Amino acid sequence: MVRTALDVRAATIEDLPELLAFGEELRDQLLVPADGTRSRGVSSAARAGLEQRYRDALADPLRHLVVVTGEDEALGMALFTVAPANALLDLPAVHVSHAVVADRHKRRGAGKALVAAAVAFAEERHLEQVVVSVHPGSRDANRFFARLGFAPLAVRRVAPVSLVRWRLAQLDTRPPDSVPRRPRRRVRLPHIALGAADGES
């Protein structure tokens, strides 16, 4: 099987329909419920908001939205930005986010092409680090990036404000003595049998 040459280029407003489709597919991948069912799309209001976010990204010179194409067809997208590698280190890096390849176009090298484009983007700006955002539940994506040498930098956890506030209130109402403590482990000493060897008959 001969693979078609792939190209990664800057997205344009003409790519908006494909970008919206990729965005919905990415959203579905991140929001798959426990039973594994996929959602049936988004509401018109949500789609309008998504469209406006893509228009904003396309117009922002500090954000670089790219698409990977093959045979004049968009296969996937990614967003490149330059920011510190993390909040406490002032070392700029290329951040790759919103990376997605359409399910029907996987196994064609589109993901590899997007990563190669991110590396070239970093080299053009003399930056030494590339940071990718990967959903922890996406096993295939995590394995893919691990094979390319990406190591975990940090674990970012997310929770609804209402849930965190409720949990904090639960801690505040619990008496100090009611905080469960871990039981001490008992250390078992080996049983020593006394017998003839110890001078007893």
Stockholm file with secondary structure:
# STOCKHOLM 1.0

chainA/1-201         MVRTALDVRAATIEDLPELLAFGEELRDQLLVPADGTRSRGVSSAARAGLEQRYRDALADPLRHLVVVTGEDEALGMALFTVAPANALLDLPAVHVSHAVVADRHKRRGAGKALVAAAVAFAEERHLEQVVVSVHPGSRDANRFFARLGFAPLAVRRVAPVSLVRWRLAQLDTRPPDSVPRRPRRRVRLPHIALGAADGES
#=GR chainA/1-201 SS CCCCCEEEEECCGGGHHHHHHHHHHHHHHHTCCTTCCCCCCCCHHHHHHHHHHHHHHHHCTTEEEEEEEETTEEEEEEEEEEEEEETTEEEEEEEEEEEEECGGGTTSSHHHHHHHHHHHHHHHTTCCCEEECCCTTCHHHHHHHHHTTCCCCCCCCCCCHHHHHHHHHHHHHSCGGGSCCCCCCCCCCCCCCCCGGGTCC
#=GC SS_cons         CCCCCEEEEECCGGGHHHHHHHHHHHHHHHTCCTTCCCCCCCCHHHHHHHHHHHHHHHHCTTEEEEEEEETTEEEEEEEEEEEEEETTEEEEEEEEEEEEECGGGTTSSHHHHHHHHHHHHHHHTTCCCEEECCCTTCHHHHHHHHHTTCCCCCCCCCCCHHHHHHHHHHHHHSCGGGSCCCCCCCCCCCCCCCCGGGTCC
//
